[in-house]
Amino acid sequence: MNFPSHRWLRAGFALVLACLLASSPWAAELSAKRQALLMSMFKEDAVLTEQVHRDFWAGVDVSDAAATEAAQDRLAAAMRNSIEYERATALSYQASMKQRKPVVNPRYEAALKDRLAMLKARNLAPDDVLAKDKAFRASLVPISRGKPFEADGKRIVMTPALVDAALQRVEASHQRLERLLNPVWAGAGG
């Protein structure tokens, strides 16, 4: 059974985000409400409004500029890593389909290395990230052959259109997150 593309994207990113939150170096930095707001920026239909921005930053003490900037820098670095990790995953899928053999994008390797270093620096276990990496690498074989693979209990057939949609979604999420993580509202824009 093929999983409809829009549902696959939504389920795939939800799975990615669940894995990211479970073992992310920035999860400890955020309240549950802020995590939920942050996660919402990855949704297909997400819109960053001034109210969402205000809710995200509400209650954050910015009087200690150095501490605020340090926390913001850690969070921004982790989010950039998450975006790069997702982008490189999609690029690996794209290359694997095109070359008809498993291909791991070098940017994926760099993002994985950075993520593991961030986890180590925060004394967090890498188990979830390593399990996700193992599943990713295993998925490249069927993807390269045009065959379905299992993800979150669903059979998925990767297509160039799905990869293109994923890359567009990653870019849109990146733009929203850059604006959300800036404590100064930068105006509307999706």
N, C-alpha and C positions, 0 to 999 in steps of 0.2 A: 504494500500500500504506500502510495506516495503521500507525503505531507504537503498541503498547499503552501506555496512559497511564503506568503505573508505570515502564516501561522508558524512556519519554520523559523523565519527571522525573529519573530517575537519570542518564541520558545527558546531559540538558540541564544539570544541575547539575555533572556531571563536566566538561563542556565549559566552562562558566562558570568553574569553579575552575581548570582548566588555563590559561585565558586570564588569570585573576586572578594566578595564581602566576608566570606568565611575565613579567608586566609590573607586578606590584604593588609599591607603594612599601614594603611591609613584608616582602617575600620575603627581602631581604638580612639582616633581623633574626633570621631563624630558621634553625636547623639543619634538615637534611633530615628527621630524626626528628620534630622539633617541627612542621614543615610537614605531615608525614603525619598526625600526631595532630590538628592543626588542621583539615585537610581532612576527616578522618573525622567531625568534628562536623556536617558538612553532609549526611551520608548519611541516607537515609530511616529506617533502623533504628538510628541512632546512640544510644548511651547513654553519658553521662558518669559514670564511676565514680571513686571516690577513687583507685584505682590509675592510671587514665588521667591524672587530674589530677597525681598525684605524678610520673608518668613525664614529663609535659610540663614540669614545673618542676624536675625533677632536674638538677643541675649548674648551675643558674642561680645566679650569685653575687648575692645580695640584700643583701650587706654595704654596698655603695655605694648607699644608698637613693635618692639623687638620680638617678644613672645608671639604676638599675633602674626608677624611676618614669618617667623620660623615655622609655626604651625601651618600657615598658608603655603609656604614653600614646600614643606613635606607633603601636604595634601596635593598640591599642584603636580609635584614630581610623580607621585603615585598615580594620579589620574592620567598624566601624559603617558606613563608606562602602560596603563590599562588600555588607552586608546591605541597606542603603538602595537601592543600585543594583539588586539583585535584586528587592526589593519594588516599586520604581518601574517596573521592566521588566514585572513581572506586572500591575501596575495599568494600565500602558499597553496591554497586551494586552486586559485587561478592558474598558477604555474604548473601544478600537478595535472590539471585537466589539459592544459595546452601541450605539455611535454609527454603526456601519457605515462608518467612515472612519478613516484612520490618525490616532491620537492619541498624542502623547508627553506623558506625565505631567510636570508641572513639577518634581516631585521627581527625576525621571530626569535632567533637564537640570542640576539643582543637583549631583546625585551625580557626574555625568560631569565637570562643571567642577571639583569638588573632587578627583576622582581624577586628572585631568590636572595640577592644581596640585601634588598630592603627588608625582607622577612627576617633574615639572619640578624640584621642590625636591631630589629625590634624584638628579638628572641621569640619569634613566631614560627611554628612548625610549617615546613614546606610541603607536607603530605598532600594537601588538596591541589596545590599547583602542580606537583609532580604527577599526580594521578590524571589531572586534566591534560598535561603534556603528553603522557603516555597514550591517552585516548585520541588526542589530536594526531599524533604520529601514526597511530593505527588506522585512523580514518583516511589518511592520504592514499593508502593502497587502493581501497575501493573507489575513491574519488578519481584517482588517476585512470581507472578502468571504466569510468562511467557507470559504476555499480552503486547500489544503495549502501548506506552505512547506518549504524545505530547511534542515536543520540537521544538521551533522556527517554529511552524506551520507544522511540519512534524510528521508522525507516525513512531515511532522507536520500533523495537523489540530488546531488549537487549539480547545478547548472551555471553557465556563465552569467545568466540573468540574476541568479541568486547571489553570486559573488559581487556583481556590480551593485546590486541593491544593498548588500552588506557594506560595501565600501562607501557608498553614498550616505548610509545611515551612520557609519563611524564618523565621517567628516561632519555631518550635521550635529552629532552628539558632541564632538570635539568643540565645535563653535559655541554650542550652548554652555558646555562646561567651562570653557575659558571665561565666558561672561558671568556665569554663576559664581565662580571662584574669585572673582574680583569684587572686593567689598564695596566698590563704588558702582552703582547702577549705570550701565553703559547704553541704555535705551533699548527699544524693542528691536526684534530681528528674528524671531522664531524660536 
